[in-house]
Amino acid sequence: MNATLRKVLQHSGAKPVLWLLGLAPFAWLVWGAANEALGANPAEYVIRATGDWTLRLLCITLAVTPLRVTLGMPELLRFRRMLGLFTYFYVVLHLLCYSWLDMGFAWGDVATDIAKRPFILVGFTAFVLLTPLALTSFHRAIRWLGAKRWQWLHRLVYLVAVLAVLHFFWMRAGKSDFAEVFVYAFVLCVLLAWRVIHASLWRRLFSLGGFSR
């Protein structure tokens, strides 16, 4: 089973399939808008859906390294950049839909709303922090920044994830609907805990001289 999955992941068609899957939610929203299939409040549906997909893809992107290490599948690494860029694609859509459908591209009102409402400020901060990660997700950026600085910069993704969950929590607080929030918070806690434990094990091995050769 493991060998079969690795062959699938190594196949040249795996990335195009992932690309199509990544675009599928966007295609559904476009189709739904064109066919009036997004419910009684399509604007709210689109804003919420793009936000939901941002959070889902962010969690999937963060899960790539733990799954790669735990399952012993280095092939998973080749999909991480595409997943990260799709995360950014949906957060840009989320911000654009809010600015357009909710605020009518009145940029002064958008700025006032961001400053006035904490949950929007937190979400916007997550978007701002995610932007340099998307811009430096290419191999040239690694060479330009250097591997260490690039790694430190991209660790901001965990702060972005915390802010995204907090944004979602405050958004749902008005309706006291926290079921999905707790799911995302649990997933994020597991991924963060894995990262801390894994980093601690590596430090311990280095301190014992286990990788001195």
N, C-alpha and C positions, 0 to 999 in steps of 0.2 A: 504493500500500500504506500509506504513512504517513498520507495523508489519510483513508483508510478507517478505520485504527486510531484516529485522532483523533476521528472521528465516533462510533465505538463507545464511546470513553472519555467523550465528552460526553453520551451518551444518558442519559435519566432513569432507565433501568433498570439502568445499570452499577453503581450503589451497592448496590441490593438484591441483585444477583447476587453481588457481592463479600461482602456480609453472609452470604448463604447458603453461599458457599464457606468463609468463616471459621468458620462453625458446623459444617461438615461433619465435621471430625475429632472434635469433641465428640459429635456425633450418632452417629458410628461407635462411639465408646467406650461410649456409653450402650447402643446396640444390642448390642454385643459382650458387655457385662456381663450384660445381660438374657438373652442367648441362650448364655451360657457359651462364647463364641468368642474369648476372649482368651488362650488357651494354658493351660499347667499352673500358671502363677503370675500370675493376673490382676491382683493388687495391684501387683506389680512392673511389669507391662506398662503399666498405667494411669499409674503414676508416671513411667516412662521416656517414654511417649508424650506426656504433657502437657509434659514438659521439652523433648523434641525439637521439638514444635510451637512452644513459646516461642522457641527459638533460631532456627528457620526463619523465623518471622514477624518476629523482631527484625532478621534480615539483610535480609528483603524490605523492611521499613520503612526501614532505612538506605539501601537501594538506590534509593529513590524519587527523591531529589534528584539523584544522579549520572545516573540514566536520564533524568530530566526535562531536565537541562541538555544532556547529550550528544545525546539524540535530538530536542531541541527540541520537547518535548511538555509544555507547562505544565498540560495536563489531568490529568497524573498526580498533581499536588499535591493534588487534591481527595480522593484516596484515602488519603493518608498518615495522617491522624488516625484513621480507622477501622482501618487496619492496626496502628497503635500501640496502640489500645485492645484489639484482639484479642490482641496480644502480652501485654498486662497481664492480660487475661482468662485466658489459658492459664498464665501464671506463678502467678496466684492459685490456679487449679485444681491446679497442680503442688504448691504449698505445702500446700494443703488435703488433697490425696491422700496426701502424705507424712505429714502430721500425723494423719490419720485411719487410713489403711490400714497404715502402718508403725509409728505410735506410739500409736494408739488414743486420740487427743486427750488424752493425758497431758501437759499443758502443761509441767510441771516437767521431765519426761523430754525433751520437745522442746527446751527451753532448754538443758539439759545437753548434749544431742547437738549442738546448734548450736555451743556453746562448745568442745566436745571434738574435733569432727571438722572440719578446715580446709576441706574441699570443701563441706560444708554451710554453714559460716560464710560462705564466699565467695558461694555461691548466695543465701543469705539477705540478704547485703549488697546484692547486685544487685537483689533484690526491693525492699528498703527505698529504694534510690536511684531505682528506676523508679516508685515510688508517687507522689512529687510531680509527676513528668512526666505521669502519667495524670490526676492531679487538676487540672493546669493546661493540659490540652490543648484547652481551649475558648476561644472568642474573648473572653469576659469576663475570663479570666485574663490574656490578653495586655494588655487595657486596664488591668487592675488592677496588674500588675507593671511594665508599660512594655515596649516591644518589645525594648530592649537587655537588660534583666534576664531577660526571658523566654527570649531566645535563649541567653544564658549558662547558664541553668538547664537548658535542653533539650540543651545540648552534653554533659551528663552521660550521655546515651544511649550515647556511645562508651565511656565507662568501664564502664557497665553491660554492654555487649557484650563487653568484654575479660574482665570478671569472669565472665560467663556461659560463655565459652569455657574459662576456667580451671577453673570448676566442672565442666564436661563432661570436661575433660582428667583431672582428679583422679578423677572418678567412673569413667572408663574405665581408669585406670592399674592398678587391681586386676586387670583381665583382660588387660592389655597390648594393648588393642584401640584403636588410635589413628587408624584410617583416616578415620572420620567427623570426628574432632576436627581433623585436618589440613585437611579440606575447609572446615569452618567457619572455622578460623584463616586459611586462604588468602583466603576471601571477605572476612573482616573486614579483613585487611591491605590488600587491593585497595581497599576502600571508604575506609579511613583514609588511604591514600596519595593517592587521588583528592581527598579533602577538603583535605589539606595542599597538594597541588600547585595545586588550584583557588584556595585562599585566597592562596597565594603569588603567583599570576598577577594576582589582583585587586589585591593590595597594590602590585605593580609598576606596574600600569596607573595606579593613583591617584597614585603617587609621580612618574610621568612626566607627570602632568597630563592623562591621556587621558580623564578624566571630570570635568574642571574646569568644564564647562558644563552 
